[in-house]
Amino acid sequence: MRKLAIGTLIGLAAASIGAATPADAAAQPRLDKLVKLKDIRGHQKDLQTIATYNGGTRAAGEPGFEISTKYVVKQLKKAGYRPTVQDFPFDYYKEKSPAVFDRPGGPSYVYGTDYATLDFSGSGDVTAIATAVDAAGAGVGSGCEADDFAGFPKGNIALVKRGGCNFSVKAGNAQNAGAAAIAIYNDGASPERMGPVQGTASTPWKIPVIGPTYQLGTDLVKASASGTLKLHIKTDTFSEQRTAHNVLAETKRGRADNVVVMGAHLDSVTAGPGINDNGSGTATVLTIAEQINKLGKGIKNKVRFAFWGAEEEGLLGSEYYVAHLTADQKAKIALNLNFDMLGSPNGVRGVYDGDDSEGAGTNPPAGSGAIEKVFLDYYGKRKLATSPSEFNGRSDYGPFIENGIPAGGLDSGAEKLKTADEAKIYGGEAGKAYDPCYHQACDTYSNVNTTILDQLADGAAHAAQVFAGSTLPVNGGRVAAPKAARAHAKHAPAGRSLS
């Protein structure tokens, strides 16, 4: 059998599911060729400039995020869209100065190396005896159940091991038990979980919440057995309720009852400008939005572009969006495509494991495996290797799959370490994080592997074109509405809803 070009394969596949004839497909441009790296990098450069002149960050609740939102809106309007800005409230958090952690009369520990402050930690200056809480994790996990704190001395500092439940559960149980502070140390479950715990406690707490390394935590637990270990923790934080935004825009062409939602989060962490995380995804989706209307009649299903706010605070923007959809509006979403971190310097070509072939047990919604196959087939034809990315709901597709909506996407890796096998395939350095600047100030315009970014952007554009044409393998979606539905649509009142 002779080899066929990707464009020919798209056309034949479309014809096989009734999306278009091969002649129709041949007349269509290829979106992966229209989406150019230089345009993506141009958007990333603009996002970097916004951050540089606004405190070095584009985090939700900060001026850099507000201006990033305005930037995306203006770019969408320039491309012919009528974007909608969806506001939502969220708990804003900022660490005003680095936390202090030491043993009075003994060693002082190094912020960022020996420990970190969890987001939404309370402020406080505490010197107290440290008490280990269910260090063996006999139940669900250390500190995950209120009973773990039975007999806990009020006013002491709780030493709690990571794992078994969210940090917020541990913090809540500690605060309710009368702890003056809590140190949630890492669990050593993997090489990535040896260092300081950097995460979020999800909602503001009154007590300090810090995250020591695995080694420091286990050493402190042993030392606390005497009942005399005294620790000092000082945190200086601020939190209040502020407003963040989602930006939404959709193609004029296409069925409104079989929508493809294509998204990326717009915000960065407070520590830096976030030009890989997630300026890379934002810039890619924005560039696809700018080019997709050149497909003309090839757009059979509306494509809705979403730029999510406050992802770094816990997927808040996408959660708000999905939670405020009616059942009928959810039913009109065929699938979600998510793009988060597409240019990691030491990265891989990661494809979300929508069929759970890696056995993570995440039970993805039916159709997610078909989305994965579209990506795998595309890169297979280009003879580019890929790696499965855990489909764990960690990014903005999470709220969609929780509501039974199929999803898929691409990434290039975050804080986990590249394996030796991956280094042989992709180059780079084994034993080093995919993105050494993950959630740091150094995640700048130069913190991007442009080769990986270009290739992943191609895959994103390809998937957008495929599903704009037909979603049949994902949700059984038909190419055209039944005649009765089309007749009814002629008399339906026009509306401005993007749902």
N, C-alpha and C positions, 0 to 999 in steps of 0.2 A: 504494500500500500504506500502510495507516495505521501510525502510529508506535506502538510497544509499550513499555510500562514495562519497566525492567530485570528486575523480579521475574517478569513474564510471559515475558520472553525466557529467563530461567533455567529456568522450568518447561517451556517448549517444547523447549529444548535438551536438558534432562534426559529428557524423554519420547522424543526422537528417538534417544537412545542407550540407552533402556530403563531409565533410573535411577528414573523416577517418572512418574506420569500428571500432566497439567496440574492436575488437582484436588488431587493430593497436594502438588504444588509450591505451589499457592495457599495451602494450609493451613500451609505452613512459613514461619516468620519469616525476614526477610532479615538475615543476619549483619552486613552492612555498616551496617545501621541499629541493631543492638544494640551494636556497638562504638562507644563514645562518646569523643570527644576529652578530655572532663573526666576520664575514668577513666585514660586514657593519661597525661595530665599529672599526675594524682595519683601514679601510679607513678614518673614522672620526678622529681617533687618528693621522694618518699621516697628515691630513689637519690641525689639531691643531698644530702639530709640525712645519709645514710650516709657519703658522701664528705667532707662538711664536718667531721664529727666524727672522721674517721679519716685525717688527713693530707692531705686534698684529693684523694685518688685512690681508684679502685676496681680498680687493676691486680692481675693474678694474683700471688699470693704476698704481697699486702699485706692488712692487716686489713679494709680497705674491700671487698675482693673476698670475703673470708670471710663478712662480714655481708650482702653482696648475695646471696650464695648462700643463706644462711639465710632471707633475706627472700623470695626466689622460692619456696623450698620451702614456707614458711608460707602464702604466698598460694595456691599450688596446692592444698595440703591444705584450706584454707578453701573452695576451689571444688569440693571433692569428689574430688580426685585422690589417688593414692598415688605420689608422686614418688620417683624413685630418684636418688641422687647417685653418680656415677661418678668415682672419684678417678684421677688419673694424675700421674706425676712430670714435672717440667719444669725446665729450667735457668733459675733466677731471676737477673735482672740489675738493677743499679741504679747510676746515676752519682752518686757521693757529692758531687762538687763539679764545677763547670764546667771543661772542659778549657782548657788554655792553648796558644796557637799563635802563634809569632812568628819573626822573623828576628833573631838576636842582633846587636845594634848597629843594627838597622833597625826596620821597622814591626812593631807588634803588631796581630794581627787580632782581630776582635770575635766572640766566641762567639754563635752563633745568627744572626749576620748574614753573616759571612765563612766560617764553618765550623760543623759540628756533630760530635758524637761518635756513632758508630754503636753500636747496642746490641751488647753482648757484647765490646766493646773491652776489651783488657787494661789494667792500670794500668802506668804507667811515666813516667819523666822522661828524655827523650832529646834530646840535641843532637848532630846529625850532618850529614854531607853528604847532599844530596838527589839521587836518581838517577831519571830518568824511565824508565818501563818500557813499551816498545812503544806509544808515544804515538799512533802512526798507527793502531793496532789492526789490524795487517796480517793477523793470524790470526782466531781466533774473536772476540777482543776484548782490549783491553789488560789484561794480567795474568791472562787466563783459562787460559793453558797454562803448564805448568812451564817449557817452553822459552823463554817470554818473559823469564824471569829468568836465562837462561844468561849467565854472566860477571858477575852482579850482585855488587857489592862488599859483603861481609858487614859488618853494622853500620851500613849506610847507611839512609836513609829512602826508601821507595819511593813515587814519584808515579805513580799509576795512574788511568786514565780510566774512568769508569763505562760499563757496557754490555757485552753479549755473554755474560754469565754472572752468577751470584749473587755478592753481596758476599763471601760465605763462601769461595767458590772463590778469589777474588783475595787475601783475607786469608791463606788457607791456603798458597797458593803463595808469598806474600811471606815468611811466617814460616818455611816450609821452606827458603827460599833464604837465610835468615839476616838478613833485614831487621830493623832495630831498631824500626821503626814503618811504617805505611802510611797515605798520604793518598789516598783515592779521591775525586777531584774530579768534579763533574757534567759531563755530556756536551753540554749545550746542545741536545739533540735536540728540545726543545719549550719553550715559555715556562715550563712548570712545572719544567723540569729545568735551570734557570739558577742557582738559589739553592743553599744548603748541602745536601749529601746527608744526608737523615734517613731512616735505615733500620736494618735489623738484619743483623748478621754471623752470625746464626742459632745460633751455639754459642760458648762462651767461648774467647777467644784470649789468648795471653800478651803479645802486643805491642799498643801503642796503635793504634786504628783510627779515623781521623777522616775527615770528608767536606767538603772545601772547595767553594766555588762554582765554576761553570764559568770565570768570568773570572779568579779568583784562581788556579785550577789551571793554566789555560793560560799565565798570566803566569809562574808558578813553573817550569813545564816549559821555557819559553824561557830563563829565568834559569839553569836547571840545566845547560844545554848547555856552560857553561864548566867544569863539573866542580868548581866551588868554592862553589856555593850551600849555605849552612849554615842549617838550620832547627831550631827548638826546639819539641817537642811534649810536653805533660804531661797525663796523664789520671789520674783517681782514680775507680776503679770497683770494684764488688763483685759476685760471682756465686757461687751455690751451688745445689744441687738442692733444690727444694721441691715441694709437692703442690698441684695445682689441681683443679678439679671441673667436670664437666658435670652439669646437672640435666635429667632426662628424666621425662616424664609423658605418658600417652596416654588417649584417650577409652575408656570401657567399651564403647560401641557400635562396630560396624564390623568388617569382616573383618580378621583378623590376618595374612592372607597378601597384602594389597594396601594397605600402610601409606603414608600421606602424612606425611613428616617435615617439620615446619615449625620453622625455627630462627632464632635471633639470638644474637650473642655477648654475653656478660654482662660481660666485663671492659672496663676502660678502659686507656689508656696511663698510665704513671707520672706524666706531667706534669700530669694534670688529672682531673676527675671523670667526663668522658666522658658527658655527658647527651644529646648528639646521637649521638656515636660511643661506645657504641651504646645508650645509655639509651633512645633513640627506638625502636630495633628491639626491645629487651627489653620495654619497656612495651607496645608494640603486640602482640607475640606473647602476652604474659601476659594482656592484656585479651581477646584472641580466645579464649584458653584458658578464661577465666572465663565467656564467653558462648556458646561453641559447643554446649554440651550442650542448650541450648534448642532446637536443631534436631531433637532426638529421633530419630525414625526416618529423618530425612533424612541421618543419618550412616551411610552404607553401608560406608565404609572407615575403619578406625581412623586418627585423626590423632594423631601423636606430636609433642609439643612438646619442643624441645631448646633449652637455654640453654647455649651453649658457653663453656668457659673457655679462657683463654690464646690467644685469637685474635690478639691484638696481638703475641704472641711468635712468630707464624708458623702460624696455624690449628691449633694443637696439640691443642685439645680435639676438634674435628671429625675431625682426622686420626686421633686415638687411637680415637675411637668407630668409625669406618669400618674401621680396620685390625683391630679386634678383633671384627668380625662374621664369621661363617662364610659360605661361599658361599650356603648356603640362606637365611640371615638377610638377606643382601644382596638375594637374589632376591625377597624378600617386601616390599621397599621399592619402591613404585610411582614415587615422585618426591620431590624435595627442594625446598622453598620457603625462600628465604633473604631476610632483611630486615636491612640494615646501613646506618645513617645515613638516616633517613626525614624529618629535619626541618632540613636545612641552611639557614641564614639567607638565603643567596643562591642557593638551590637550584633544581632542576628536578624534573619527574616522570620519573624514569629507570626504564626497563624493560629487564631483562637481554635482550641480543640472542641469544635461544636458537636462532634459525634462521640465524645468521651472515649476515644480510642486509647488514651493514656490511662484510663481506669481511675480517674480522680473521683468518680462517683457523684459528679455535680448534677447529673440528670438534666441535661440541656433540653429546652423545648424542641419538639419535633420540627424539623426544617433547619435547625442550626447546623447539622451535619452537611446539608446541601450547600449552605453558604460557605462552609469550610472548603468543600470540594471545588467550588468556583475558583477560590484562591489557589488551591493546590494544583488544579489543572492548568491555570494560567502560568504559574511559575514552572510547572513541569514542562510545558511547551517551550519555555525559555531556557530550560536546563539550569534553573537556579534552585538550589537546595533551600528547604524551609525547615523550621523547627516548630513543634507544637507548643503553643502557649496555654498555660492552665486556664481553663474556663471557669474562673472562680467568682465572677461578679465583682471583681475589685475595681473596675472602672465603670463608666456611665452606661454600659449595656446592662449592668446589674438589675436596675429597676424594671427593665423590659423583660428579661428572662424570668424575673420573679412574678410577672403577670402573664406568663405563658407566651410571650412574643418572641419568635425566633431571632437570634442575633449572631453576629460574627464580626471579625475585624482583624487588624494587624497591629503588631508592636515590634519593637526592636530590643526590648529588655530594659530593666530598671536597676535595682540594687543587687540582684543576684549575681553570682560569679560565673563567668564563662568557663565551660568545661574544656578539657584538652581536645575532645572530639570536635567541639564547636570551633575551636581555634584552627583546627586543620581545615574545616570547611569554609569558614568566613574570614580567616586571618584574625589579627588582633592578639590579645594576650590572655592565655588561660590563667584562671585563678584571680582575675581582676574583674571588678563589677562591669556589667554591660554599659552602665553610665556612671563613671566615677564621680561625676558632679551631680548625681541625683539629689534633688531637694537641697541644693547648696547654691551659694552666690556665684559659683563658677559655671552655672548652667546658662551660658551666654551664647551669642551668635556663633562663636568659634567652637562651641561644644556640640558639633554636629558631624556625623559621618554622612557626607553628601551622597556617596554611592548607595548606601543602604536607604537613605531618605528617598532618593530618586526611584529606586526599585519598588519600595513599598508604596510610594505615591502612584506609581504605574498600576499596581495591583488594586489600590483603592479606586482609581478611576475606572479600571476594567470592570470591577464589581458593580460600580454605580451604573455603568452602561448596560450590563447584563440585566440587572434587576429593574432598571427603568424600562427595559423591553418586556420582561416577563418574570413573574415570581412563581411560576407553575411548580418547579421542583421544591419550593420552600413551603408554600401554603395552598397549593392547588389553584392559585389565582388564574383566572382566565384573561385572555388578551383583551377582550371587549365585553362590555356589560350585555346581558340579555336584551333582546329587543324591547321587551316590556319595560325594563329598567331605563333604557335609553329614552323611550317615549315619555316616561314619567319625569326624567331629568329635564326635558325641554320646558316643562312647566314649573320646575322647582325654582323658588325665589333665590336670587343671588345672595351670597353671604360673604363675610370677610374672615370667617373662622379659619384658622390654620390647622385645626384638629381634624 
